[in-house]
């Protein structure tokens, strides 16, 4: 029987020498200490066939073997854990002498830059910023702005209708109506935001674009105030003494109405690619607020007058950044947008 115990010890030591990881160790533990098929429990089961004296001697030898096996397994388990911890630390080791990775910071979209510049200019001139819903009723988008039912802009081919009375606003002028309903003159506001029209996308048109509309209502307001306001806006935006000119035009919500151009900020009127050799660039539509619009919001046109204007933010952005296709501003191409980081 002692030879059997010595044989088991040698077999255990050989098995232990082949252990490489925790799984191997677990297999050896089960092979020698497992209750059902372990080598040492099997030895203990043989004690029943021995005489009392031999049983005592054999039991003591088996217990010594068991203690030896448990101690060896525990010691090797600690070594494996230490080895695994060292390997983990090596994998996770950081070389603090290497240069760090600089994070890529985002930046504002060029249209947002332009909108903020425009807002800052008008706020400095005493205007407040107003906002309104992009889904509007026909009343605010057309009726309150003196646009008759037969006007072409109300047709399905020009306007995105969601229902017979709901639509995506075609301009930010409805914000002016809401502001005049809510506040009494004197009133100076701008209304920047997205608008929607059924335009076919091309280098100068998009079905969704950004506008900023302005409104001033007070006593004794006249066309001179409108001209001076837009001239000052052009001067502050482009940083030069550029001239402006007005051309007559028609809009249902202003009378008289016009369109305003400003001298090309690149060639200063000599003619170039930016202004298409004309020396002038269109700024937007404008005019004196129609008396019917004032009456519709409860403002007496005999006591108060006002002017309004609308500017395209997208086109101003394209001009200043020399972008020849405004569709690029909405395609979300990172390669294009990264050029405008500050």
C-alpha angles and dihedrals in degrees: 000000000000088000089056091053091047089050092052090049092053091046090050093049090050092049091047091053089059095053111118104164145006093279092056090048092051090051092052091048091054091045093057107022103027111126097225105036105007118133095230096049086049089056091052090053089060092063093083092071094054131090117256094258094045090044091056093049094043093047091052091051092048092050090050089051090048091051091048092050093048093048092047092049092048092049093049091046089057091048092051092049091050091048092049091049091052090049091050092049090049091052092048096042114130123208100221090189091068117095114259126247110259110225117234109243121206124227139202121285114253090245089054090050090052093045091052091049091050093047092049091052095051094041088054087053091056102266126135125217119243131186136195144176121294090214105067140177122245088247096062096035097045120355098052089047093058093252108151122225092251095053112125093231089068093060122109091244091062104035135051105233120195093183135345090282104025126073144154105268114258093204138003092250091105086070088062091055092049091048093051091048091052101038135039126226140304087074133166117171142151123207115201121181151106122304133184134218135163095254124149107240113251135143092289103028137059131172089233120041142146128259137175119206126191133204133188122182123176142117117299096007112160142169091276090066090051093050093047092048095052093042090054091047091053091047093051094044098049099027096229139096094259120170125232131207133197127219124191116253139155130250121161094230099052133055118215097022132188149160123245128215129189130209113267108268091210104051097017091230101317094108128257143162093281095057093033090245093296097106090228136086124201113244101182148273126306145157147140114305110260113249090233090059090053092046091050091061095043099260116136108235089201089063102031135038131179148178133227135194138182126209130188110233094192094057093046088051092049092049097048094045092040094239112164097197121043090199087076088068091065104037094083093223104167091206089059098041094048089069090070100054118128 
